[in-house]
Amino acid sequence: MSSPRAAIRGTLVGSIVPQNVLGAFVTWVYFRYVDPVTAEGGFDPVYIAFSIAALAVLVGGGYVIGRRWTSSLAAAASDHAVPSPLMQRRALLVPYAMAGITLLGWILAGLVFGVLWPLLAGTFNWVGALRSLFGTTFVAGSVAAITSFLMAERRWRRVLPRFFAEGDPSRVAGAPRLPVRARLLLVFLMVGVLPLAVLGLVSYTRAVALVGAPPLAAGELVRDLLVLIAFLLAVGVTAALVLAALVSRSVAEPLGSLADAMAEVEQGRLDARCPVVSRDEIGEVTEGFNQMVQGLRERERVTEMFGKYVSREIRDEILAGRVSLEGTQAEVTVLFSDLRDFTPWVEATDPREVVRDLNAYFSEMEGAIRASGGLVLQYIGDEIEAVFGAPVADRRHPDQAVGAAREMSRRLAAWNGERARAGKAPLRHGIGIHTGTVLAGSIGSRDRLSYALVGDAVNLASRIQSLTKELGTEILVSGVTQARLADPGALARVTTARVKGRSEEVEVYRLDRGAT
């Protein structure tokens, strides 16, 4: 994108100078062929010099006025600060200002050539003045003004997004809105009504000239009329094609940019943004698209944050609606892990170091659990509660839990090696695993819910974890879980123990750190 000052200068030059030159050509053609009654006869150097000087003053004056009107916009666009509402409204008015300056210049040109020059030359009359105003202002001026608006709008669209970082020009109060329908209607009037008006005037003037004309002169007038009609048809078709091309580009270009941005979003690039360059229906659709993409980005962030609490697979299942959060009975494997000698360690260690070490420990352990397809339900102090087989059912959940325990043991040993090199004491933990039927679902208040398990299997898994302290081992697995493993022989039976809260004894198995 070019600099704001260069873009503004290009907009001024591109929307005032060529259009006024075009208007001057249209004026010459009109008074030379369409309405020659008001044209100056012969070669008058004074009139030619007056015309050149007047045209230069009008074009130069329009450029200076436009430059002064847009000078503050260049400073605002170059500044990194958010433009004020006044600057935003002025930015939206640039195409209208260019068209207005151009039309004002042609109104003054009509007065100069239709009133001022005849007064100076002593040939003033009201009929000639009105005909001069019609040809200069209505015919040439309207063509120049509309072309100036379309060209300025197209060029200014390169700069306009600088004033709307949020892409919301529709919120600016007091700015005009030109709907697509009005734009098309305006061009239709230019290519339809204006040529008909000129053709009607030509027919009228030639009909008046035919009255009382001798046969030879009448024949010449008819042939001249036919040539003039063919000329007007060619000019009209050319003007229609040019204006149609400008209008179609003013509609097609922003739609093309919108289609490109939609293609980027379709490919997953949610950083796509389509610049809003108008206040018409296309601008509103573009604003809606940007807001939609912003919503998708926010949803993606929520999804990523959700993925920090559950595994990616479980997250996708929940968001897809394939997992019921109202509570369902399911057979799962529950894992509890608890640090040993946690209280003395906390008392002897700086609280900030405790937090850092706990976060590092939890990261390692959760990584092991996630890698095995498990879900960490909660952290309770130094304790971890995890589940395998819910909320997404998986019949391999006993093997997944045992595999996670092996990986947790391996990661703890590696992490303790790093702690030893840093001069820190190693940490130990105990892991208990049990398989059983639970009620899994969302539990909590109306304002806050958490995914939790309720059932005897949860309590028993916690009690088995406590047994690791009494039996002096790191990982204990219940007999129920051991029986459901693909390779039950990989575990060594320890004992049959009575746990707190249960009358029946529980058979437990030891999983050695090096077992495979």
Secondary structure as UniProt FT lines:
FT   HELIX           4..29
FT   HELIX           30..34
FT   HELIX           36..38
FT   HELIX           45..78
FT   HELIX           85..92
FT   HELIX           94..111
FT   HELIX           112..116
FT   HELIX           117..121
FT   HELIX           126..133
FT   HELIX           134..141
FT   HELIX           142..156
FT   TURN            157..159
FT   HELIX           160..163
FT   TURN            165..166
FT   HELIX           169..171
FT   TURN            173..174
FT   HELIX           180..188
FT   HELIX           189..193
FT   HELIX           194..210
FT   TURN            211..212
FT   HELIX           215..266
FT   TURN            267..268
FT   TURN            270..271
FT   HELIX           281..306
FT   TURN            307..309
FT   HELIX           312..319
FT   TURN            320..321
FT   STRAND          328..339
FT   TURN            340..341
FT   HELIX           342..348
FT   HELIX           351..371
FT   TURN            372..373
FT   STRAND          375..380
FT   TURN            381..382
FT   STRAND          383..388
FT   TURN            395..396
FT   HELIX           397..421
FT   TURN            422..423
FT   STRAND          429..444
FT   STRAND          449..454
FT   HELIX           456..471
FT   STRAND          475..478
FT   HELIX           479..483
FT   HELIX           488..490
FT   STRAND          492..498
FT   TURN            500..501
FT   STRAND          505..510
FT   TURN            513..514
//
